[in-house]
Amino acid sequence: MLKVGLTGGIGAGKSEVSRLLVEHGAVLIDSDRIAREVVAPGTPGLAAVVDAFGEEVLAGDGSLDRPRLGSIVFADPDKLAVLNAIVHPLVGARARELENAAADDSVVIHDVPLLTENGLAPLYDVVIVVDASPRTQLDRLVRLRGMTEEDARARMAAQATRERRREIADILIDNDVPLDALRERVAEVWDDLVRQAREGERGTGGGRPEGAGPE
């Protein structure tokens, strides 16, 4: 099994890259999706969030009002840290369950938005960073996700800098490109991941590649 950490700044297009990798045969473990599951109505995770932030973060149907919570925590680093302390252990436990269920010869992609911020790179054999310029990120967040520019900038500022993400990359994917070019790049990356997985099976892999750095 090759364990791959996939990350990138908000609006960089990480979800598109993960989708393309799945098309090639990767097993995807999506931290964002798991993060929603662990705070679903009736879960201990949601109860803990409400205890920390009050019932104002609940929607009318009793589910988590994610935009409301986001407007609170992304404007206050201390509150963001409180939320992360609740959610991250729950997400990690569920991710380990899903990884353990994958076949031994799988290429397992862990889609982790805050991989850089939380110092998680050593947990993976390979780290892929999806990179885009801040201008591209801002445009996508406002134009495609409907965020206000103020909200988008706050969320970008709450994450690691572009430079910090690039520093931890074993493989860098430039997503300031047309979709066809992105597809070609992801296909190249997939071939590389499959090769590393096979080398690992023969006992020549394991752990992060020696001397690895951004491409």
C-alpha positions as CSV (number, residue, x, y, z in Angstrom):
1,M,0.0,0.0,0.0
2,L,1.2,3.5,-0.9
3,K,-0.1,6.2,1.4
4,V,-0.3,9.5,-0.3
5,G,-1.2,12.8,1.3
6,L,-2.9,15.2,-1.0
7,T,-3.3,18.9,0.0
8,G,-3.5,22.4,-1.4
9,G,-4.9,25.8,-0.5
10,I,-8.6,26.5,-0.6
11,G,-9.7,27.1,-4.2
12,A,-6.5,25.4,-5.6
13,G,-8.5,22.7,-7.2
14,K,-7.5,19.8,-5.0
15,S,-10.9,18.1,-5.3
16,E,-10.6,18.0,-9.1
17,V,-7.2,16.3,-8.8
18,S,-8.5,13.8,-6.3
19,R,-11.4,13.0,-8.7
20,L,-9.0,12.4,-11.5
21,L,-6.8,10.1,-9.4
22,V,-9.8,8.1,-8.5
23,E,-10.6,7.7,-12.2
24,H,-7.1,6.1,-12.5
25,G,-7.8,3.7,-9.7
26,A,-6.8,5.4,-6.4
27,V,-8.7,4.7,-3.2
28,L,-9.8,8.1,-1.8
29,I,-10.1,9.0,1.8
30,D,-11.6,12.5,1.9
31,S,-11.0,14.4,5.1
32,D,-13.6,17.0,4.3
33,R,-16.3,14.4,3.8
34,I,-15.3,12.6,7.0
35,A,-15.4,16.0,8.8
36,R,-19.0,16.4,7.8
37,E,-19.8,12.8,8.9
38,V,-18.4,13.2,12.4
39,V,-20.5,16.3,13.1
40,A,-23.7,15.0,11.6
41,P,-26.9,15.3,13.7
42,G,-26.9,12.9,16.7
43,T,-23.1,12.5,16.8
44,P,-20.9,13.2,19.8
45,G,-18.9,15.4,17.5
46,L,-21.8,17.8,16.9
47,A,-22.7,17.8,20.6
48,A,-19.1,18.9,21.4
49,V,-19.2,21.6,18.8
50,V,-22.5,23.0,20.2
51,D,-21.0,22.9,23.7
52,A,-18.1,24.9,22.5
53,F,-19.8,27.5,20.3
54,G,-23.5,27.5,21.3
55,E,-26.7,26.6,19.6
56,E,-26.3,29.5,17.2
57,V,-24.2,27.2,15.0
58,L,-27.1,24.9,14.4
59,A,-29.4,25.2,11.4
60,G,-33.2,25.0,11.8
61,D,-33.2,21.3,11.2
62,G,-30.6,20.6,13.9
63,S,-27.7,20.1,11.5
64,L,-24.5,22.1,11.7
65,D,-24.7,25.5,10.0
66,R,-21.3,25.3,8.4
67,P,-21.3,28.8,6.9
68,R,-22.2,30.3,10.3
69,L,-19.6,28.3,12.1
70,G,-17.0,29.2,9.4
71,S,-17.7,32.9,9.8
72,I,-16.9,32.5,13.5
73,V,-13.8,30.4,13.5
74,F,-12.0,31.8,10.4
75,A,-12.1,35.2,11.9
76,D,-10.5,34.1,15.2
77,P,-7.5,31.7,15.3
78,D,-8.2,30.7,18.9
79,K,-11.7,29.6,18.1
80,L,-10.4,27.8,15.0
81,A,-8.0,25.9,17.3
82,V,-10.9,24.9,19.5
83,L,-12.9,23.5,16.6
84,N,-9.8,21.7,15.2
85,A,-9.2,20.1,18.6
86,I,-12.8,18.6,18.5
87,V,-12.9,17.5,14.9
88,H,-9.4,16.4,13.9
89,P,-9.1,13.4,16.3
90,L,-12.5,12.2,15.1
91,V,-11.5,12.5,11.5
92,G,-8.2,10.8,12.1
93,A,-9.8,7.8,13.7
94,R,-12.3,7.4,10.9
95,A,-9.5,7.8,8.2
96,R,-7.5,5.0,9.8
97,E,-10.5,2.7,9.7
98,L,-11.0,3.3,6.0
99,E,-7.3,2.9,5.2
100,N,-7.2,-0.4,7.1
101,A,-10.1,-1.6,4.9
102,A,-8.2,-0.9,1.6
103,A,-6.4,-3.7,-0.3
104,D,-2.7,-4.2,0.4
105,D,-1.7,-3.2,-3.1
106,S,-3.8,0.0,-3.1
107,V,-2.6,3.6,-3.8
108,V,-4.5,5.3,-1.0
109,I,-5.0,9.1,-1.4
110,H,-5.7,11.0,1.8
111,D,-7.2,14.3,0.8
112,V,-6.2,16.5,3.8
113,P,-6.8,20.3,3.4
114,L,-4.7,21.1,6.6
115,L,-1.9,18.7,6.1
116,T,0.7,21.4,6.0
117,E,-0.7,23.4,9.0
118,N,-0.9,20.3,11.2
119,G,2.6,18.9,10.3
120,L,1.2,15.7,9.0
121,A,3.6,15.2,6.0
122,P,5.7,12.5,7.8
123,L,2.6,10.2,8.0
124,Y,2.6,9.6,4.3
125,D,4.9,7.9,1.8
126,V,4.4,10.7,-0.7
127,V,2.9,14.2,-0.4
128,I,1.2,15.8,-3.4
129,V,0.6,19.6,-3.3
130,V,-1.9,21.1,-5.7
131,D,-0.7,24.6,-6.3
132,A,-2.5,27.7,-7.7
133,S,-1.8,31.4,-7.4
134,P,-3.6,33.4,-4.8
135,R,-5.4,35.3,-7.5
136,T,-6.7,32.1,-9.0
137,Q,-7.8,30.9,-5.6
138,L,-9.7,34.1,-4.9
139,D,-11.4,34.1,-8.2
140,R,-12.6,30.5,-7.8
141,L,-13.9,31.1,-4.3
142,V,-15.8,34.2,-5.3
143,R,-17.0,33.2,-8.7
144,L,-17.6,29.4,-8.3
145,R,-18.4,29.1,-4.6
146,G,-20.2,32.3,-4.1
147,M,-18.1,33.6,-1.2
148,T,-17.7,37.3,-0.5
149,E,-14.2,38.5,-1.2
150,E,-13.8,39.3,2.5
151,D,-14.8,35.7,3.5
152,A,-12.6,34.2,0.8
153,R,-9.5,36.2,1.9
154,A,-10.1,35.3,5.6
155,R,-10.2,31.6,4.8
156,M,-7.1,31.8,2.6
157,A,-5.3,33.7,5.4
158,A,-6.2,31.1,8.0
159,Q,-4.3,28.5,6.0
160,A,-0.5,27.9,5.5
161,T,1.2,30.1,3.0
162,R,1.8,29.0,-0.6
163,E,5.5,28.8,0.2
164,R,5.0,26.5,3.2
165,R,2.9,24.1,1.2
166,R,5.4,23.9,-1.6
167,E,8.2,23.2,0.8
168,I,6.6,19.9,1.9
169,A,5.7,18.7,-1.6
170,D,7.3,15.5,-3.0
171,I,5.1,16.1,-6.1
172,L,3.8,19.5,-7.1
173,I,0.8,19.8,-9.4
174,D,0.3,23.2,-11.1
175,N,-3.4,24.0,-11.3
176,D,-3.1,27.3,-13.0
177,V,-3.6,25.4,-16.2
178,P,-6.5,24.3,-18.5
179,L,-8.3,21.1,-17.6
180,D,-6.7,19.1,-20.4
181,A,-3.3,20.0,-19.2
182,L,-4.2,19.1,-15.6
183,R,-5.5,15.7,-16.8
184,E,-2.1,15.0,-18.5
185,R,-0.2,16.0,-15.4
186,V,-2.3,13.8,-13.1
187,A,-1.8,10.9,-15.5
188,E,1.9,11.4,-15.2
189,V,1.7,11.5,-11.4
190,W,-0.5,8.4,-11.3
191,D,2.1,6.4,-13.3
192,D,4.8,7.6,-10.8
193,L,2.6,6.6,-7.8
194,V,2.0,3.1,-9.3
195,R,5.7,2.7,-9.8
196,Q,6.5,3.6,-6.2
197,A,3.8,1.3,-5.0
198,R,5.3,-1.6,-6.9
199,E,8.8,-0.8,-5.6
200,G,7.3,-0.8,-2.1
201,E,5.9,-4.3,-2.6
202,R,9.4,-5.5,-3.6
203,G,10.8,-4.0,-0.5
204,T,12.5,-1.0,-2.0
205,G,10.0,1.5,-1.0
206,G,8.4,2.5,2.3
207,G,8.6,5.9,3.9
208,R,9.0,9.2,2.2
209,P,11.4,9.0,-0.8
210,E,15.0,9.8,0.1
211,G,15.9,13.4,-0.8
212,A,12.4,14.1,-2.0
213,G,11.4,17.6,-2.7
214,P,9.3,19.7,-5.0
215,E,9.4,18.8,-8.7
